[in-house]
Amino acid sequence: MPIIELRRVTYTYPGSNKPAIRNVDLVIEPGEYVVITGPSGCGKTTLCRCLNGLIPHFYGGELEGEVYVSGMSVKSTPTSKLAQIVGMVFQDPESQLFLLTVEREVAFGPENLGLPRGEVRARVEEALNLVGIAHLRDRSPHELSGGEQQKVAIAACLSMKPKILVLDEPTANLDPESALHVLSLLSDLKNRLGVTIVLVEHRLEAVAPSADRVIVMDKGEVILDGAPREVLSKQVVEAIGIGVPKVVKLYNELRKYGVDFKFIPLSPSEVRKAILEVMRSDRSS
Amino acid sequence: MIEVHDVWYSYDEVVALRGVSLKIQPGEVVAIMGENGAGKTTLIKHFNGLLKPDKGYVKVFGVDTRNASVAELSRRVGLVFQNPDHQLFAETVEDEVAFALKNFGFPKEVIERRVKWALKLLDLWELRDQSPFALSGGERKRVAIASILSYDPDVIVFDEPTVGQDYAQKERLAQLIKLLRSQLKTIIVVTHDVEFVAENFPRVVLMSEGRVIADGNTRRILTSPELLKKARLTPPQITQVAWELSDFSVPRDLMWVSEARDAILRVLGVRGR
């Protein structure tokens, strides 16, 4: 059974006369790592808000079609229940953190579920360790760096043991090194926990190698949905203004000169692999 | 035109600049890079006198910034902040962009002409009657840029202009920098974005822990493993490709797709068209 399913979803914010997303059909299987990308204003954030019930329960507006998360209809499920299934991390971690210590922050969700103390403590330990911030437990979230704050926000989601993590541009305000740390943490979590990840991200060169799928949105619609290699090699991706990784551009350039790699490289080491394969097949022919 | 000589600066106990020296000539396009806390933003705030050195001096067009007001210096050095909300306050986009011009006492016709030019240049003309705060983050950033360009300073300093911008907006920003360059403006950009720098900037000033650790040719700096490591930057992706292929005698200092393409064609023995 899919963990996320959208059927003909169209949503219009209150007071707006134009839908923010239109006719979106989407099926995500448990354990998938899905990257959503597209130009500013294409509807990525709106789509994320549909997954944890912020739309329609908080924002109001008009939601047509059906959104199912773990088999439950988002329209008829209270957000408190959805919060146990979908963890959400936003662009600006400061807006999400509000307690005095990292440990309190990570304990907040499970405590609110009314779990026994021992269980809360065990979940907090596990989440802190998974994210690698156990040494920060007594610090105030507000004195941490942006990258550390995002890790706290992720740990605070994980302590709820969600089936799905939704992250809306979590690296937008981070320096490159912190951004890479957060992104490699995500692929690690996918592998270790089997959690489903939905990530909105512009920096495709950093996420394409580990993602299972890339979804491209434009003007409120899903225009491409597939494996990263297929999606990124499509001409239209560049035309709508999405930053194609340099290695994919290099692949496209080489093709013009008749060099045909067996696969589309997504990282510098894959370029090397592709070249070695061309050499091998040249020798054997 | 900008001369920074052995500048030290501290915020209370924290020493942010430790003897920075630097010269920037008219018409130069310079990227200032380095990790968070390296002192980049502190340095650029010295260029229009917002901060004055504890020790050493900064001269802008020959004037020591300690002997000039921020208002005087801002007329020639425009600073676009990272967070547009620190800069915007007027009721409409048009008022915002006209504000500095009015303050500098330009005649009405000039104000009208310059405001229109800046709004059109940054694709804001249609939004001129809206409140800056009703706009998206990307649009607000463009208003902040327009409000500086409108009064035509000689030097334009951008702090992290690509943060939170999508690829298309970055491309537009690169076009804008080219345009300003053709008008012989001096452009200084603080950024982490190595790909953006590799494509658009001939000179990099690399900072770490309050010092300049390298200053010069972008290719030399962005393809040096030692310097990148010190400044905690990742190399451009094409440079990483070159390093992967160094045993095929591909040069290690490639930055551009076209260079990697030609090098690989050579490795594979394919003749170019």
HADDOCK unambig.tbl for C-alpha pairs under 7 A between the chains (distance, minus, plus):
assign (segid A and resid 39 and name CA) (segid B and resid 166 and name CA) 5.99 0.50 0.50
assign (segid A and resid 40 and name CA) (segid B and resid 166 and name CA) 6.27 0.50 0.50
assign (segid A and resid 172 and name CA) (segid B and resid 163 and name CA) 6.52 0.50 0.50
assign (segid A and resid 172 and name CA) (segid B and resid 164 and name CA) 5.21 0.50 0.50
assign (segid A and resid 173 and name CA) (segid B and resid 163 and name CA) 6.47 0.50 0.50
assign (segid A and resid 173 and name CA) (segid B and resid 164 and name CA) 6.67 0.50 0.50
assign (segid A and resid 175 and name CA) (segid B and resid 36 and name CA) 6.99 0.50 0.50
assign (segid A and resid 175 and name CA) (segid B and resid 192 and name CA) 6.54 0.50 0.50
assign (segid A and resid 176 and name CA) (segid B and resid 192 and name CA) 6.75 0.50 0.50
assign (segid A and resid 176 and name CA) (segid B and resid 233 and name CA) 6.78 0.50 0.50
assign (segid A and resid 177 and name CA) (segid B and resid 232 and name CA) 6.62 0.50 0.50
assign (segid A and resid 177 and name CA) (segid B and resid 233 and name CA) 6.72 0.50 0.50
assign (segid A and resid 202 and name CA) (segid B and resid 166 and name CA) 6.43 0.50 0.50
assign (segid A and resid 241 and name CA) (segid B and resid 167 and name CA) 5.95 0.50 0.50
assign (segid A and resid 241 and name CA) (segid B and resid 168 and name CA) 4.67 0.50 0.50
assign (segid A and resid 242 and name CA) (segid B and resid 167 and name CA) 5.48 0.50 0.50
assign (segid A and resid 242 and name CA) (segid B and resid 168 and name CA) 6.66 0.50 0.50
assign (segid A and resid 243 and name CA) (segid B and resid 167 and name CA) 5.15 0.50 0.50
assign (segid A and resid 246 and name CA) (segid B and resid 237 and name CA) 6.37 0.50 0.50
assign (segid A and resid 246 and name CA) (segid B and resid 238 and name CA) 6.59 0.50 0.50
assign (segid A and resid 246 and name CA) (segid B and resid 257 and name CA) 6.70 0.50 0.50
assign (segid A and resid 250 and name CA) (segid B and resid 257 and name CA) 5.59 0.50 0.50
assign (segid A and resid 250 and name CA) (segid B and resid 261 and name CA) 6.24 0.50 0.50
assign (segid A and resid 253 and name CA) (segid B and resid 261 and name CA) 6.76 0.50 0.50
assign (segid A and resid 254 and name CA) (segid B and resid 261 and name CA) 6.11 0.50 0.50
assign (segid A and resid 257 and name CA) (segid B and resid 272 and name CA) 6.80 0.50 0.50
assign (segid A and resid 268 and name CA) (segid B and resid 237 and name CA) 6.85 0.50 0.50
assign (segid A and resid 268 and name CA) (segid B and resid 240 and name CA) 5.91 0.50 0.50
assign (segid A and resid 268 and name CA) (segid B and resid 241 and name CA) 4.58 0.50 0.50
assign (segid A and resid 268 and name CA) (segid B and resid 244 and name CA) 6.78 0.50 0.50
assign (segid A and resid 269 and name CA) (segid B and resid 244 and name CA) 6.36 0.50 0.50
assign (segid A and resid 271 and name CA) (segid B and resid 241 and name CA) 6.95 0.50 0.50
assign (segid A and resid 272 and name CA) (segid B and resid 244 and name CA) 6.37 0.50 0.50
assign (segid A and resid 272 and name CA) (segid B and resid 245 and name CA) 6.57 0.50 0.50
